Amino acid sequence: MRTEWQETKKSDIAYRVERNTLVITLGSELDHHSAEHIKNQSEYYLYKHQIRHIVFDFAKTNFMDSSGIGVIMGRYKTVRGLGGTIAVANVSEQLERIFVISGLHKLVDRYQTVRDAIQ
């Protein structure tokens, strides 16, 4: 099993590769400040490691705005074009409402834990 960690200095976002899955552990906020960084880093991992699936870990996240929705939508379009999937894990009730209102709940699979999402 191949695993790679990269922790950013400017935020509390971490990236981990397991087989052909990129796990993005988000910080406390998924907003316009972190969206561009996540977009750029995920593109790097997608092509460097031939990623087909992405799991967003929301365990530490308590806020998401429209930029966060856009990041997830953009990654969905990218990996779907590669034959992959997007999943989310550890989504709070508050963020679950955003997923439902935005329609993301129809596009991404939701899991209780990252391990469940990877398997």
N, CA, C and O atoms as a GROMACS GRO file, in nm:
protein
  476
    1MET      N    1   0.085  -0.118   0.000
    1MET     CA    2   0.000   0.000   0.000
    1MET      C    3   0.089   0.124   0.000
    1MET      O    4   0.174   0.139   0.087
    2ARG      N    5   0.069   0.212  -0.097
    2ARG     CA    6   0.145   0.335  -0.107
    2ARG      C    7   0.072   0.445  -0.030
    2ARG      O    8  -0.047   0.468  -0.051
    3THR      N    9   0.145   0.512   0.059
    3THR     CA   10   0.087   0.622   0.134
    3THR      C   11   0.182   0.739   0.129
    3THR      O   12   0.303   0.722   0.144
    4GLU      N   13   0.130   0.858   0.108
    4GLU     CA   14   0.211   0.978   0.108
    4GLU      C   15   0.135   1.087   0.181
    4GLU      O   16   0.016   1.109   0.155
    5TRP      N   17   0.201   1.154   0.271
    5TRP     CA   18   0.140   1.265   0.345
    5TRP      C   19   0.205   1.395   0.303
    5TRP      O   20   0.326   1.400   0.282
    6GLN      N   21   0.127   1.498   0.292
    6GLN     CA   22   0.180   1.633   0.275
    6GLN      C   23   0.092   1.724   0.358
    6GLN      O   24  -0.029   1.732   0.334
    7GLU      N   25   0.150   1.791   0.453
    7GLU     CA   26   0.073   1.884   0.535
    7GLU      C   27   0.112   2.025   0.491
    7GLU      O   28   0.229   2.055   0.473
    8THR      N   29   0.014   2.110   0.476
    8THR     CA   30   0.041   2.245   0.432
    8THR      C   31   0.083   2.330   0.550
    8THR      O   32   0.045   2.303   0.664
    9LYS      N   33   0.160   2.433   0.524
    9LYS     CA   34   0.207   2.524   0.628
    9LYS      C   35   0.104   2.632   0.657
    9LYS      O   36   0.095   2.680   0.770
   10LYS      N   37   0.027   2.671   0.556
   10LYS     CA   38  -0.064   2.784   0.576
   10LYS      C   39  -0.202   2.743   0.625
   10LYS      O   40  -0.285   2.828   0.656
   11SER      N   41  -0.227   2.615   0.633
   11SER     CA   42  -0.358   2.570   0.680
   11SER      C   43  -0.344   2.433   0.743
   11SER      O   44  -0.235   2.376   0.748
   12ASP      N   45  -0.453   2.382   0.790
   12ASP     CA   46  -0.451   2.250   0.852
   12ASP      C   47  -0.513   2.145   0.760
   12ASP      O   48  -0.592   2.061   0.804
   13ILE      N   49  -0.477   2.151   0.633
   13ILE     CA   50  -0.524   2.056   0.532
   13ILE      C   51  -0.413   1.954   0.509
   13ILE      O   52  -0.295   1.990   0.499
   14ALA      N   53  -0.451   1.827   0.499
   14ALA     CA   54  -0.352   1.721   0.473
   14ALA      C   55  -0.400   1.636   0.356
   14ALA      O   56  -0.520   1.621   0.333
   15TYR      N   57  -0.303   1.580   0.283
   15TYR     CA   58  -0.330   1.496   0.167
   15TYR      C   59  -0.262   1.362   0.189
   15TYR      O   60  -0.146   1.356   0.231
   16ARG      N   61  -0.334   1.255   0.159
   16ARG     CA   62  -0.277   1.120   0.174
   16ARG      C   63  -0.322   1.038   0.054
   16ARG      O   64  -0.438   1.042   0.013
   17VAL      N   65  -0.228   0.963  -0.002
   17VAL     CA   66  -0.259   0.875  -0.115
   17VAL      C   67  -0.256   0.731  -0.065
   17VAL      O   68  -0.157   0.687  -0.005
   18GLU      N   69  -0.364   0.658  -0.089
   18GLU     CA   70  -0.371   0.515  -0.062
   18GLU      C   71  -0.418   0.447  -0.190
   18GLU      O   72  -0.531   0.467  -0.235
   19ARG      N   73  -0.329   0.368  -0.247
   19ARG     CA   74  -0.353   0.304  -0.376
   19ARG      C   75  -0.389   0.409  -0.481
   19ARG      O   76  -0.305   0.492  -0.514
   20ASN      N   77  -0.510   0.408  -0.532
   20ASN     CA   78  -0.550   0.508  -0.633
   20ASN      C   79  -0.652   0.607  -0.576
   20ASN      O   80  -0.734   0.663  -0.649
   21THR      N   81  -0.647   0.627  -0.444
   21THR     CA   82  -0.740   0.717  -0.376
   21THR      C   83  -0.663   0.828  -0.306
   21THR      O   84  -0.566   0.803  -0.236
   22LEU      N   85  -0.709   0.951  -0.326
   22LEU     CA   86  -0.654   1.067  -0.256
   22LEU      C   87  -0.750   1.102  -0.144
   22LEU      O   88  -0.868   1.128  -0.167
   23VAL      N   89  -0.698   1.104  -0.021
   23VAL     CA   90  -0.776   1.146   0.095
   23VAL      C   91  -0.734   1.288   0.129
   23VAL      O   92  -0.617   1.314   0.156
   24ILE      N   93  -0.831   1.379   0.129
   24ILE     CA   94  -0.805   1.518   0.164
   24ILE      C   95  -0.870   1.545   0.298
   24ILE      O   96  -0.993   1.550   0.309
   25THR      N   97  -0.788   1.562   0.401
   25THR     CA   98  -0.838   1.594   0.534
   25THR      C   99  -0.846   1.746   0.544
   25THR      O  100  -0.744   1.815   0.543
   26LEU      N  101  -0.968   1.795   0.552
   26LEU     CA  102  -0.992   1.938   0.548
   26LEU      C  103  -0.970   2.001   0.685
   26LEU      O  104  -0.974   1.933   0.788
   27GLY      N  105  -0.947   2.132   0.684
   27GLY     CA  106  -0.934   2.207   0.807
   27GLY      C  107  -1.070   2.248   0.861
   27GLY      O  108  -1.172   2.191   0.821
   28SER      N  109  -1.071   2.344   0.949
   28SER     CA  110  -1.196   2.385   1.013
   28SER      C  111  -1.291   2.455   0.918
   28SER      O  112  -1.412   2.455   0.941
   29GLU      N  113  -1.238   2.516   0.811
   29GLU     CA  114  -1.322   2.587   0.715
   29GLU      C  115  -1.285   2.550   0.572
   29GLU      O  116  -1.167   2.547   0.536
   30LEU      N  117  -1.386   2.522   0.492
   30LEU     CA  118  -1.367   2.500   0.349
   30LEU      C  119  -1.432   2.620   0.281
   30LEU      O  120  -1.552   2.622   0.255
   31ASP      N  121  -1.349   2.721   0.253
   31ASP     CA  122  -1.399   2.847   0.198
   31ASP      C  123  -1.307   2.895   0.086
   31ASP      O  124  -1.220   2.822   0.040
   32HIS      N  125  -1.327   3.019   0.043
   32HIS     CA  126  -1.250   3.071  -0.070
   32HIS      C  127  -1.100   3.077  -0.040
   32HIS      O  128  -1.020   3.073  -0.133
   33HIS      N  129  -1.061   3.087   0.087
   33HIS     CA  130  -0.920   3.091   0.123
   33HIS      C  131  -0.851   2.957   0.098
   33HIS      O  132  -0.736   2.953   0.057
   34SER      N  133  -0.921   2.849   0.123
   34SER     CA  134  -0.862   2.716   0.107
   34SER      C  135  -0.896   2.651  -0.027
   34SER      O  136  -0.828   2.558  -0.069
   35ALA      N  137  -0.999   2.699  -0.094
   35ALA     CA  138  -1.048   2.635  -0.217
   35ALA      C  139  -0.943   2.628  -0.327
   35ALA      O  140  -0.924   2.522  -0.388
   36GLU      N  141  -0.875   2.736  -0.354
   36GLU     CA  142  -0.776   2.738  -0.462
   36GLU      C  143  -0.660   2.644  -0.429
   36GLU      O  144  -0.609   2.574  -0.517
   37HIS      N  145  -0.618   2.645  -0.304
   37HIS     CA  146  -0.509   2.556  -0.262
   37HIS      C  147  -0.549   2.409  -0.282
   37HIS      O  148  -0.470   2.331  -0.335
   38ILE      N  149  -0.669   2.373  -0.240
   38ILE     CA  150  -0.716   2.235  -0.255
   38ILE      C  151  -0.726   2.197  -0.402
   38ILE      O  152  -0.689   2.086  -0.441
   39LYS      N  153  -0.775   2.289  -0.483
   39LYS     CA  154  -0.785   2.263  -0.627
   39LYS      C  155  -0.646   2.233  -0.685
   39LYS      O  156  -0.628   2.134  -0.756
   40ASN      N  157  -0.550   2.319  -0.656
   40ASN     CA  158  -0.415   2.301  -0.710
   40ASN      C  159  -0.348   2.174  -0.660
   40ASN      O  160  -0.290   2.099  -0.738
   41GLN      N  161  -0.356   2.149  -0.530
   41GLN     CA  162  -0.291   2.031  -0.473
   41GLN      C  163  -0.357   1.902  -0.522
   41GLN      O  164  -0.289   1.803  -0.549
   42SER      N  165  -0.489   1.902  -0.532
   42SER     CA  166  -0.556   1.780  -0.578
   42SER      C  167  -0.520   1.751  -0.724
   42SER      O  168  -0.504   1.635  -0.761
   43GLU      N  169  -0.509   1.854  -0.806
   43GLU     CA  170  -0.466   1.833  -0.946
   43GLU      C  171  -0.328   1.771  -0.950
   43GLU      O  172  -0.304   1.678  -1.027
   44TYR      N  173  -0.237   1.820  -0.867
   44TYR     CA  174  -0.102   1.765  -0.859
   44TYR      C  175  -0.106   1.616  -0.826
   44TYR      O  176  -0.044   1.536  -0.895
   45TYR      N  177  -0.179   1.579  -0.721
   45TYR     CA  178  -0.188   1.439  -0.680
   45TYR      C  179  -0.259   1.353  -0.783
   45TYR      O  180  -0.220   1.238  -0.806
   46LEU      N  181  -0.364   1.407  -0.846
   46LEU     CA  182  -0.437   1.330  -0.946
   46LEU      C  183  -0.344   1.279  -1.056
   46LEU      O  184  -0.353   1.164  -1.098
   47TYR      N  185  -0.258   1.365  -1.102
   47TYR     CA  186  -0.174   1.329  -1.216
   47TYR      C  187  -0.043   1.264  -1.175
   47TYR      O  188   0.008   1.179  -1.248
   48LYS      N  189   0.012   1.301  -1.061
   48LYS     CA  190   0.137   1.240  -1.016
   48LYS      C  191   0.116   1.094  -0.977
   48LYS      O  192   0.200   1.009  -1.005
   49HIS      N  193   0.004   1.064  -0.913
   49HIS     CA  194  -0.020   0.930  -0.859
   49HIS      C  195  -0.131   0.854  -0.932
   49HIS      O  196  -0.173   0.748  -0.886
   50GLN      N  197  -0.177   0.905  -1.044
   50GLN     CA  198  -0.283   0.841  -1.122
   50GLN      C  199  -0.404   0.809  -1.034
   50GLN      O  200  -0.453   0.696  -1.032
   51ILE      N  201  -0.450   0.909  -0.963
   51ILE     CA  202  -0.563   0.898  -0.872
   51ILE      C  203  -0.692   0.880  -0.951
   51ILE      O  204  -0.710   0.944  -1.055
   52ARG      N  205  -0.780   0.795  -0.903
   52ARG     CA  206  -0.911   0.776  -0.964
   52ARG      C  207  -1.024   0.814  -0.869
   52ARG      O  208  -1.136   0.840  -0.913
   53HIS      N  209  -0.996   0.817  -0.739
   53HIS     CA  210  -1.100   0.844  -0.640
   53HIS      C  211  -1.049   0.948  -0.540
   53HIS      O  212  -0.930   0.952  -0.508
   54ILE      N  213  -1.140   1.031  -0.491
   54ILE     CA  214  -1.106   1.128  -0.387
   54ILE      C  215  -1.205   1.113  -0.273
   54ILE      O  216  -1.325   1.100  -0.294
   55VAL      N  217  -1.151   1.115  -0.151
   55VAL     CA  218  -1.232   1.116  -0.030
   55VAL      C  219  -1.201   1.245   0.045
   55VAL      O  220  -1.086   1.272   0.078
   56PHE      N  221  -1.305   1.324   0.071
   56PHE     CA  222  -1.291   1.444   0.152
   56PHE      C  223  -1.328   1.408   0.296
   56PHE      O  224  -1.439   1.360   0.321
   57ASP      N  225  -1.237   1.432   0.389
   57ASP     CA  226  -1.261   1.404   0.530
   57ASP      C  227  -1.300   1.535   0.600
   57ASP      O  228  -1.219   1.627   0.612
   58PHE      N  229  -1.425   1.543   0.644
   58PHE     CA  230  -1.481   1.662   0.707
   58PHE      C  231  -1.478   1.657   0.860
   58PHE      O  232  -1.548   1.734   0.925
   59ALA      N  233  -1.397   1.568   0.919
   59ALA     CA  234  -1.398   1.548   1.064
   59ALA      C  235  -1.371   1.678   1.141
   59ALA      O  236  -1.429   1.699   1.248
   60LYS      N  237  -1.285   1.764   1.089
   60LYS     CA  238  -1.249   1.888   1.159
   60LYS      C  239  -1.322   2.011   1.104
   60LYS      O  240  -1.300   2.122   1.153
   61THR      N  241  -1.407   1.992   1.006
   61THR     CA  242  -1.467   2.104   0.934
   61THR      C  243  -1.601   2.143   0.996
   61THR      O  244  -1.688   2.059   1.019
   62ASN      N  245  -1.615   2.274   1.023
   62ASN     CA  246  -1.742   2.323   1.078
   62ASN      C  247  -1.803   2.433   0.993
   62ASN      O  248  -1.907   2.488   1.028
   63PHE      N  249  -1.739   2.467   0.879
   63PHE     CA  250  -1.793   2.571   0.791
   63PHE      C  251  -1.755   2.540   0.647
   63PHE      O  252  -1.642   2.500   0.619
   64MET      N  253  -1.851   2.558   0.556
   64MET     CA  254  -1.826   2.544   0.414
   64MET      C  255  -1.911   2.647   0.341
   64MET      O  256  -2.031   2.658   0.367
   65ASP      N  257  -1.850   2.722   0.250
   65ASP     CA  258  -1.926   2.818   0.171
   65ASP      C  259  -1.934   2.771   0.026
   65ASP      O  260  -1.898   2.658  -0.006
   66SER      N  261  -1.982   2.858  -0.061
   66SER     CA  262  -2.002   2.819  -0.201
   66SER      C  263  -1.871   2.783  -0.270
   66SER      O  264  -1.872   2.704  -0.364
   67SER      N  265  -1.760   2.839  -0.226
   67SER     CA  266  -1.630   2.801  -0.284
   67SER      C  267  -1.598   2.656  -0.252
   67SER      O  268  -1.542   2.585  -0.336
   68GLY      N  269  -1.634   2.612  -0.133
   68GLY     CA  270  -1.615   2.472  -0.096
   68GLY      C  271  -1.700   2.380  -0.181
   68GLY      O  272  -1.655   2.274  -0.225
   69ILE      N  273  -1.824   2.420  -0.204
   69ILE     CA  274  -1.911   2.342  -0.292
   69ILE      C  275  -1.849   2.334  -0.431
   69ILE      O  276  -1.849   2.228  -0.494
   70GLY      N  277  -1.795   2.446  -0.477
   70GLY     CA  278  -1.731   2.449  -0.608
   70GLY      C  279  -1.610   2.358  -0.618
   70GLY      O  280  -1.588   2.295  -0.722
   71VAL      N  281  -1.531   2.350  -0.512
   71VAL     CA  282  -1.415   2.261  -0.511
   71VAL      C  283  -1.460   2.116  -0.526
   71VAL      O  284  -1.403   2.040  -0.605
   72ILE      N  285  -1.560   2.079  -0.450
   72ILE     CA  286  -1.608   1.940  -0.457
   72ILE      C  287  -1.666   1.912  -0.595
   72ILE      O  288  -1.640   1.806  -0.652
   73MET      N  289  -1.745   2.005  -0.648
   73MET     CA  290  -1.802   1.987  -0.782
   73MET      C  291  -1.692   1.975  -0.887
   73MET      O  292  -1.700   1.889  -0.975
   74GLY      N  293  -1.591   2.059  -0.879
   74GLY     CA  294  -1.482   2.054  -0.975
   74GLY      C  295  -1.406   1.923  -0.970
   74GLY      O  296  -1.373   1.866  -1.074
   75ARG      N  297  -1.378   1.874  -0.849
   75ARG     CA  298  -1.308   1.746  -0.834
   75ARG      C  299  -1.398   1.633  -0.884
   75ARG      O  300  -1.350   1.537  -0.944
   76TYR      N  301  -1.529   1.643  -0.860
   76TYR     CA  302  -1.624   1.543  -0.909
   76TYR      C  303  -1.616   1.533  -1.062
   76TYR      O  304  -1.606   1.424  -1.117
   77LYS      N  305  -1.620   1.647  -1.129
   77LYS     CA  306  -1.615   1.646  -1.275
   77LYS      C  307  -1.484   1.587  -1.326
   77LYS      O  308  -1.482   1.513  -1.424
   78THR      N  309  -1.374   1.621  -1.259
   78THR     CA  310  -1.243   1.572  -1.301
   78THR      C  311  -1.232   1.421  -1.285
   78THR      O  312  -1.196   1.352  -1.380
   79VAL      N  313  -1.263   1.369  -1.166
   79VAL     CA  314  -1.245   1.225  -1.145
   79VAL      C  315  -1.350   1.143  -1.218
   79VAL      O  316  -1.324   1.029  -1.257
   80ARG      N  317  -1.467   1.198  -1.237
   80ARG     CA  318  -1.569   1.126  -1.313
   80ARG      C  319  -1.521   1.106  -1.457
   80ARG      O  320  -1.544   1.001  -1.517
   81GLY      N  321  -1.453   1.208  -1.511
   81GLY     CA  322  -1.396   1.195  -1.644
   81GLY      C  323  -1.286   1.090  -1.652
   81GLY      O  324  -1.256   1.039  -1.760
   82LEU      N  325  -1.226   1.057  -1.538
   82LEU     CA  326  -1.122   0.954  -1.531
   82LEU      C  327  -1.179   0.818  -1.492
   82LEU      O  328  -1.105   0.721  -1.477
   83GLY      N  329  -1.312   0.812  -1.477
   83GLY     CA  330  -1.376   0.687  -1.438
   83GLY      C  331  -1.378   0.664  -1.288
   83GLY      O  332  -1.397   0.551  -1.243
   84GLY      N  333  -1.358   0.770  -1.210
   84GLY     CA  334  -1.351   0.756  -1.065
   84GLY      C  335  -1.473   0.812  -0.993
   84GLY      O  336  -1.575   0.844  -1.054
   85THR      N  337  -1.459   0.822  -0.861
   85THR     CA  338  -1.569   0.867  -0.776
   85THR      C  339  -1.518   0.965  -0.670
   85THR      O  340  -1.399   0.974  -0.642
   86ILE      N  341  -1.613   1.038  -0.614
   86ILE     CA  342  -1.588   1.128  -0.501
   86ILE      C  343  -1.670   1.077  -0.384
   86ILE      O  344  -1.785   1.036  -0.400
   87ALA      N  345  -1.609   1.080  -0.265
   87ALA     CA  346  -1.682   1.044  -0.144
   87ALA      C  347  -1.647   1.144  -0.034
   87ALA      O  348  -1.544   1.211  -0.039
   88VAL      N  349  -1.735   1.154   0.063
   88VAL     CA  350  -1.710   1.237   0.181
   88VAL      C  351  -1.729   1.151   0.305
   88VAL      O  352  -1.806   1.055   0.305
   89ALA      N  353  -1.657   1.188   0.410
   89ALA     CA  354  -1.667   1.115   0.536
   89ALA      C  355  -1.671   1.214   0.651
   89ALA      O  356  -1.623   1.326   0.641
   90ASN      N  357  -1.730   1.170   0.760
   90ASN     CA  358  -1.735   1.249   0.884
   90ASN      C  359  -1.805   1.383   0.866
   90ASN      O  360  -1.759   1.485   0.917
   91VAL      N  361  -1.916   1.383   0.794
   91VAL     CA  362  -1.990   1.506   0.767
   91VAL      C  363  -2.087   1.532   0.883
   91VAL      O  364  -2.168   1.446   0.919
   92SER      N  365  -2.078   1.651   0.942
   92SER     CA  366  -2.166   1.688   1.053
   92SER      C  367  -2.308   1.712   1.002
   92SER      O  368  -2.330   1.726   0.881
   93GLU      N  369  -2.402   1.718   1.093
   93GLU     CA  370  -2.542   1.746   1.055
   93GLU      C  371  -2.553   1.883   0.989
   93GLU      O  372  -2.628   1.900   0.893
   94GLN      N  373  -2.480   1.979   1.040
   94GLN     CA  374  -2.482   2.115   0.985
   94GLN      C  375  -2.434   2.115   0.840
   94GLN      O  376  -2.497   2.176   0.754
   95LEU      N  377  -2.324   2.046   0.814
   95LEU     CA  378  -2.272   2.041   0.677
   95LEU      C  379  -2.358   1.952   0.588
   95LEU      O  380  -2.366   1.974   0.467
   96GLU      N  381  -2.420   1.852   0.646
   96GLU     CA  382  -2.510   1.766   0.570
   96GLU      C  383  -2.623   1.848   0.507
   96GLU      O  384  -2.663   1.822   0.393
   97ARG      N  385  -2.673   1.946   0.579
   97ARG     CA  386  -2.777   2.034   0.524
   97ARG      C  387  -2.727   2.108   0.401
   97ARG      O  388  -2.801   2.124   0.304
   98ILE      N  389  -2.602   2.153   0.404
   98ILE     CA  390  -2.544   2.222   0.288
   98ILE      C  391  -2.535   2.126   0.170
   98ILE      O  392  -2.562   2.164   0.056
   99PHE      N  393  -2.497   2.002   0.196
   99PHE     CA  394  -2.490   1.901   0.090
   99PHE      C  395  -2.627   1.879   0.027
   99PHE      O  396  -2.638   1.866  -0.096
  100VAL      N  397  -2.730   1.875   0.107
  100VAL     CA  398  -2.866   1.853   0.056
  100VAL      C  399  -2.915   1.975  -0.022
  100VAL      O  400  -2.964   1.961  -0.134
  101ILE      N  401  -2.900   2.092   0.036
  101ILE     CA  402  -2.948   2.215  -0.029
  101ILE      C  403  -2.876   2.239  -0.162
  101ILE      O  404  -2.938   2.281  -0.260
  102SER      N  405  -2.745   2.211  -0.166
  102SER     CA  406  -2.667   2.236  -0.287
  102SER      C  407  -2.684   2.126  -0.392
  102SER      O  408  -2.648   2.145  -0.508
  103GLY      N  409  -2.737   2.011  -0.352
  103GLY     CA  410  -2.751   1.899  -0.445
  103GLY      C  411  -2.629   1.808  -0.448
  103GLY      O  412  -2.629   1.709  -0.521
  104LEU      N  413  -2.526   1.839  -0.371
  104LEU     CA  414  -2.406   1.754  -0.369
  104LEU      C  415  -2.437   1.613  -0.321
  104LEU      O  416  -2.369   1.517  -0.359
  105HIS      N  417  -2.538   1.600  -0.238
  105HIS     CA  418  -2.573   1.467  -0.185
  105HIS      C  419  -2.611   1.368  -0.296
  105HIS      O  420  -2.608   1.247  -0.275
  106LYS      N  421  -2.647   1.420  -0.413
  106LYS     CA  422  -2.681   1.333  -0.526
  106LYS      C  423  -2.557   1.288  -0.603
  106LYS      O  424  -2.563   1.191  -0.679
  107LEU      N  425  -2.446   1.359  -0.585
  107LEU     CA  426  -2.325   1.332  -0.663
  107LEU      C  427  -2.218   1.254  -0.588
  107LEU      O  428  -2.140   1.181  -0.649
  108VAL      N  429  -2.213   1.270  -0.457
  108VAL     CA  430  -2.106   1.209  -0.380
  108VAL      C  431  -2.161   1.106  -0.282
  108VAL      O  432  -2.271   1.121  -0.229
  109ASP      N  433  -2.084   1.002  -0.260
  109ASP     CA  434  -2.121   0.901  -0.162
  109ASP      C  435  -2.076   0.950  -0.024
  109ASP      O  436  -1.970   1.011  -0.011
  110ARG      N  437  -2.158   0.923   0.078
  110ARG     CA  438  -2.126   0.966   0.214
  110ARG      C  439  -2.101   0.844   0.301
  110ARG      O  440  -2.173   0.744   0.294
  111TYR      N  441  -1.995   0.855   0.383
  111TYR     CA  442  -1.956   0.746   0.473
  111TYR      C  443  -1.932   0.801   0.612
  111TYR      O  444  -1.904   0.920   0.631
  112GLN      N  445  -1.944   0.713   0.710
  112GLN     CA  446  -1.918   0.752   0.848
  112GLN      C  447  -1.770   0.780   0.871
  112GLN      O  448  -1.736   0.874   0.943
  113THR      N  449  -1.683   0.699   0.812
  113THR     CA  450  -1.539   0.714   0.834
  113THR      C  451  -1.464   0.712   0.700
  113THR      O  452  -1.517   0.668   0.598
  114VAL      N  453  -1.342   0.761   0.703
  114VAL     CA  454  -1.257   0.758   0.584
  114VAL      C  455  -1.228   0.613   0.546
  114VAL      O  456  -1.230   0.579   0.428
  115ARG      N  457  -1.202   0.529   0.644
  115ARG     CA  458  -1.171   0.388   0.616
  115ARG      C  459  -1.287   0.322   0.541
  115ARG      O  460  -1.265   0.246   0.446
  116ASP      N  461  -1.411   0.351   0.583
  116ASP     CA  462  -1.527   0.297   0.512
  116ASP      C  463  -1.530   0.346   0.367
  116ASP      O  464  -1.561   0.269   0.276
  117ALA      N  465  -1.498   0.472   0.346
  117ALA     CA  466  -1.500   0.530   0.212
  117ALA      C  467  -1.394   0.467   0.122
  117ALA      O  468  -1.419   0.443   0.004
  118ILE      N  469  -1.278   0.440   0.176
  118ILE     CA  470  -1.170   0.382   0.097
  118ILE      C  471  -1.202   0.238   0.057
  118ILE      O  472  -1.171   0.195  -0.054
  119GLN      N  473  -1.264   0.166   0.148
  119GLN     CA  474  -1.295   0.026   0.120
  119GLN      C  475  -1.414   0.019   0.028
  119GLN      O  476  -1.458  -0.090  -0.008
   0.00000   0.00000   0.00000
